[in-house]
Amino acid sequence: MIRQRKIVVAKCAAVLSVVPALIYAYSGGPPARHTGAPGDTVCTECHVGAANPSGGKVEIAFPGGMTYMPGAKQRLTVTVTDSPARTVNGFQVSARLASNERNAQAGTFTPLDATTQAICEDDSAKPSTGCRATAPLEFIEHTPSGNRTNTWTFEWTPPATDAGNVRFYVAGNSANGNGQNSGDRIFTANYTLTPAGSAAPRPAIRAAQPVLQAFSGTPGLSSGTWLEIYGTNLSPATREWGGNDFSGNRAPTQLDGVGVNVNGKPAFVRYISPTQINVQAPDDEAVGPVRIEVAGPNGTSDAVSMQKSKVSPAVLTTPLFNVGGRQYAAALHPDFQTFVGSPNLIAGVAFRPARPGDTIILFAVGCGATNPATPAGQFFNEARPLALPYQVTFGSAVAQVQGFLAAGAVGLCQFNVTVPNVAAGDSRIDVAIDGVATGQTLYTTVQP
């Protein structure tokens, strides 16, 4: 899915490959504007792959916390961690005024040693007098002699007067050093600093459609499903969970001090940002209205109410698969590379229709209990069958299907579906669990 609706489980990487978040870096430091900030470009010449894969992350350490004193230098440290650790790494950082993140520089960068360098947005080395007015953005990044470490320290001097919030963007690279454009891993994050002495605003969940269920984009809540919470000031940082955030097979309930409570119980946090948080709902036998709140370093939001049910099934799709006024399910063939659909349905994406008798794969959330039980926030190496009755239909035709919690995934259901003998063309497809249908209007394509 696109960035505004992040896919919440690693097993859906095939969908992320449709619109990969790609950034580009060099062993001697990348060109300017490759931090993931608004207006920064992305390209595929050097390091190819979806950003923020599991098992690693990039971070900036702010010694003064998430505030700045106008004109007072701060010594910042960037760290790239990955599992397994790699010997070739790199980074690039930009600081922007939150009032104009695309084009407004916030403060200045100063290298402290030969492992970092400051450049201007026209890719020239930053002169002592600062970047030109026609190319004012500054970036600090690794140098050729600085790519054999995973930690870099430099100075940032904030604006001389209170300039409002400042947003830092950082991209980090964990590279295999083979000189090829594959196998490297890119991580991104961003942080918001407020002027010292000004109270950071409390998180606020928005009033209209405050909490949506993943995949469906509509309100829906059940134990173990995935939720997207929208608002303002939800988090001072932007990042996804990484392997270091897990405790064994258990997912984190906080990232950078930001968490979500659902009916008073901590949810499992996959993604945080100032405007969106993605979480897996905790186990809770309650049904009916429950309260959801965001708690973080700047306080706790007012709670919003949401109806909780026993199950709330939703099948994986993406806005990219809305073609010709029809929303197609993100169904996959067993190769996990080819989507089910008419050839050339979307340029550059592999599609092939299903035939009666073929097995196709659907992913879903909100599927309820498994047997044996699978606690929310945990993954297991084996698939676990769904405990409640389920059904997949193509129009009025009932398909043969196996439903289970996918191995190695947190809260992701998988259905292996045998396509029934239905008429050629687009067929309406739906999943029901314990008699509850998704409510989505989805199609898939069947041809003899």
N, C-alpha and C positions, 0 to 999 in steps of 0.2 A: 504494500500500500504506500501511498505517498506520505510525506513527512507529517502532514496535518492529522493523519489517522494512522499512527504507527502500528504495525503488526506486533503482537504482544508475545509471540513465542518463536523460538528459533526454527522450529520445524517449518515455518512459513517462509523460509529464505527464498524459495523459488519465486514467490510473488514479489519480494523485495528486489529480485534481480530484474524485474520489469522496468523499474525506475531506480537504478542503483545510485546511491550517494557516493560520488567519486571525487577524490581530490588527488592532487598531483604534487610530488615533491622531488627534490634532487638531493644527491649525496652532499652537495655543497650548499644547500639551502634552496628552498623553492622560490619561484618568482613571487612578486607581491600579490596580495589579494587571493590567498589560498587558505583562509582560516575558517571558512564556513559562515562568515558574517554576511549580512545583507550587502549585495553588490559584488561580493567576491565570486570568482568564477570557479568552475570545476572542470577537470579534463581527465583524460584516460591514458596519457602517453607513458606514464612511469609506474603508477601504483594503482592497480585495478582491483575493485572489489567493493562490496557494500560497506559503508562506514559503520563503526562501532560493533564489530563482531564480538561475540561473547569471549570472556577470558582475559580481557585487557581494558585499559582506559588511559586517558591523558588527564592530568590535573594541574591546576595552578594553586600554589600555597600562598595565601595572603597573610603576612604576619600580624597585621592590624585588624584581622577579621574582615567582614564585608563592608567596610567603610573606608573613606580616605579623608585626610586633612588637606585642604587646598594648599598646593605648593610644597608639601612635605614628602620627600622621597620615601619610597618603599622598596625593599629588596624582595623580589618575587622569585619563586622557584617553580619551574615546570618539570614534571616527571611523567615519563611514559612507562607503563608497566604492561607486561604481556606474559602469557603462560603458554608455552615455555618462553623464557626470556630470550631476547635476540641481541646480537652484538652490534647491529647497525640501527640507529634510531635518529629521528629528527623531529622538528617542531616549527611552528610559526604562530605568533601571537599578534593580535591587534586590539587596541583600546579605542572605543568609539563613544561619543556622547549618545545617551539613550534617546535624546530628542531628535537625532538624525544619524542613525546607526550606519546608513549607507555611505555617508561622505564626510562626517564630522570627526576629526581627530580629537582624542581626549588625552592630553598630557604628552610626555615624551619618553622614549626609551634610551637607556644607556647601557652598552655592554660592559661587563666587568672583567672579562678575560677573552682569550682567543677562541672560545667555544661558541660564542654568539656574535651576531652582527646585526646592526640596524640598517634597514633599507627604506627607501621611499616608494610610493606606489608606482612610480615610473621605472622601478627596478634599479635605480641608481643607489650607490652607497649614500647613506644619510650624512650630509656635511655637518660640521660643528654648528653652523648657523641654523640648522633645521631644514626640512624639506621645502621645496618651492610652493608658493601659494597655489599654483595650478595643479600640483600633485601633492597635497598636504598630508595624506595618510602615511603613517609610519608603521613599520612591522619589525619585529625582532624574531630572529630565527637562528638555527644552528649553522655552523660553518663546516667546511671540509674537515677541519681538525676536531670538530665537536660532534661528529656522528657516531663515535664509538662509546658514548656514554648514554645514559637514559635520563640524566638530570642536568638541568641548566639553571643558572642563577644570573639575574640581571636587575637593573634598577628601573623603576618607573617613577617619573615625577608628575604628579597630578596637575591639572589646571591650577593656575595661581589663585583663582577665585572659585567660589561655589558654582559649579557648572551643572548641577543636578546629577542624576544618576549616570554612572559610567558602566558600559557593558564591555567585558573582556571576551574575546573569542580566541580559542586555541584549537589547532589541529596538530595531532601527533602521529608519527609514522613508526611502526615496528617492522623493520625490513629484514628479508632473508639475505640480502647482499649478493644475489646471484646476477645482478645486472639486467634482469628480465622484468617485464611489466606485469608479473603475476606473483602471487604468493606473499605479498606484503600486506600489512594490516593497518588500516587508518582509523584513528579515533578522534572524536571532536567533543568539545564541551564549551559552555559559556557561563559567565558569572556576572552578577550585577552588584556594583559597589555604590553605596549611598554616601553623600557627604556626612562627615562626622558632625554630631550634634543635631542632625535631623533624624527624627524617628523613622525607621524603616516601616513602610505600611504593612499592616496585617494582611495575611492571605484572605482573598475574597472569592468564593465560588459564585459564578455568574447566576443570574436569576432565570434566564431563558435556557431551557435544555441544559441544566447544569451538569448532569451525569448521564452519559450514554454508554450502552453496552458495545464492546468491540464487535467488529464485523457488521453489525446491523445498523449502527448509527442512530438507534432509537433507544428510549428508556427501557431498561431490562436489568433485573438483578436477581441472582440466586447464588447460593454458596458455591465458591470455586469459579465463578465466571470472571471475565475480564471487563474492567470498567475504564472509561475515559472521563476524567474530571476536568472541567474547563473553568477558567476564571482569570484573576489578575493577582500578581505578587504571590503566586502559589509556592515559588521556590526561588532562591537567589542564584541557583545554578541550573544548568541544563546538561543532563547526561542520562544514559541508560545503565542498568546494572551490568556488572562484569563478574567474572569468576571469583575475584577477590571479595565480592560482596556476599557470596554464599557461605553458609556454614554447613559443610558436607553437602547433602542434597536438599537443604532448606534455603529458600529464597529470603532476601532481606525484607524487613518491615520498615526500614528507613534507608534513604539515600541522602547523604550530607545533612542529616538531621531532619529531613522532611518525611513525614508519614501521613497516612490516612486512616481514620477510624470509621468502621462501618458497624453501626449498632453497638458502639463502644468497644469493638474488637479491632486490633491492628490488621490492616490489609497488607498484602505483599507487593512491594513497590518495584516496578520494572523501569519506569521512565519518569523523570521530573523535568520541569521547565517552568518559567514564570507564568505561562498561560495554560499548560496542560500537564496532567499527571495520569499515568496509566498504572492500574493496580489490579491484582487478583483479589476478589472478595474472600474474606475468611470464612471458615466453617461456622455455621450458626443455624440452629433449628428454627429460629424465628421466621414467621411469614407475616406479611402485612407491612404497614409503614415502618421504616427504620430511618435513622439519622446518619448522615455522612458529613464528615468534617475533615479539613486539612490542618495538620499541626506541623509547625516548623520553627526555625530559629527566630522568626519575627512574630510569633504568636499563633493562635488557633483561630480559624475562620468561624464565622457563623455556620451552623449546621443547615443542611438542606434535607428534605424528606424525600424518600423514594420507596416505592412499593416493592417488597421482596416476595418472591415466589419459590416454590420447590425446585422448578427448572425454568430456564429461559433460553431455549436453544436459538442460536444464530449461526448461520453458515458463512464461511469465509467468502468474501468478494472484495472488490476494490472499485472505486469510481472510474478507474481506467477501463474497466470491463463493461461500462455502460455505453453501448454502441447502437446507434439507430433507434434510440428510445427504449432499448431492452437492457436490463441488468443481467449479465451472465455470471453464474457461479464460477469461482476460481477453482474449478475441478481439474484434477491432474490425471494423466495416464500414469501407469506404474513406474515409468522411468523417472518420475519426479522432475522432468525437464519440459514436457510437452503438455500444454493446457488443452482441455476439451473445448472445441469450437471449430468454426469454419476456418479453413486456411486463409491467411491474410486478414483475419478479423481485426487485428491490430498490427500495424507495420512493425517489423523487427521482433515480434514475439511468436514463438513456436506454438501453433495450434493444429489439432487434428480432430475431426469428429469422432465420436464414439460409435461403435456398432453394437447392435443387440448381441448380448453374450460377453461383451468386453467388461473388464473390471476397471472402474474409475474411482478416484479417491476424493472425498470431500473432507474438509476440516470444519470444525465448529467449536463453539464455547457454550457454556451454560447447560451442560448435558446431565448434571446431577451426579449421584453416587456411582461408585464402581464396586466390583466384587473381585478380589478383596478391596477394602476401603483404601482410598488414597487421600490423605489429609491435604487440604489446601496449602499451597506454598511449597510443596515437595514434588520432586520428580523421581522416577524409578526407571531402572534399565529394562524392565519388561512391560509390554502392553497389558493394560488391566481392563477386562470387559466391563461395559456399562451395566449397572445393576437394574435400571428401570427399562421397561419395554420401549422399543424404538421402531421407526418405520421410515423408509424413504420411498417416495412416489414420483413417477414420471407421468404427469397428468393424473389419470385415475389408475394407472398401472402400478402395482406394488412391486418393488424390486427386492431381490435377495440381497442381504446386507450383513456385514459384521461391523459392530460398533464397539469402540474401546478408547480408553485414554492412551494417547500415543506415548510410546516409550521415550524416555529422555526429555520429555516436555512437561512444562508446568501448566496444567489446566487446559490442555488442547485435546479435543476429541477428534478421532479419525474414523471415517466410515469407508469401508471397502465395499463398493456397490457394484453388483452385476446388472448391467443395463438390460431392462426387459424388452420384449418385442413390441416396440412402439413405432408409430408412423415416422417417416423421415422428416427431418427439419428440426426447428427449435422446439424443445419440449419443456414445459413448466416442471421444475423440480423442487421438492420440498422435503424437509426432515421434520418428523414429529417425535417427541420423547414424552413418554407417559401420557400420551394423548394431546400434548401441547405442541402445536405447529410453530414454526419460526415467525410467521407473519410476513416474511420477505417474499417478494415477487421475483423469482430467479429463474433463469433459463439455462439449458445446456443443449448442445447440438448432437443429433443422432442421424447417422446415415448408414444405409446397408453396406 
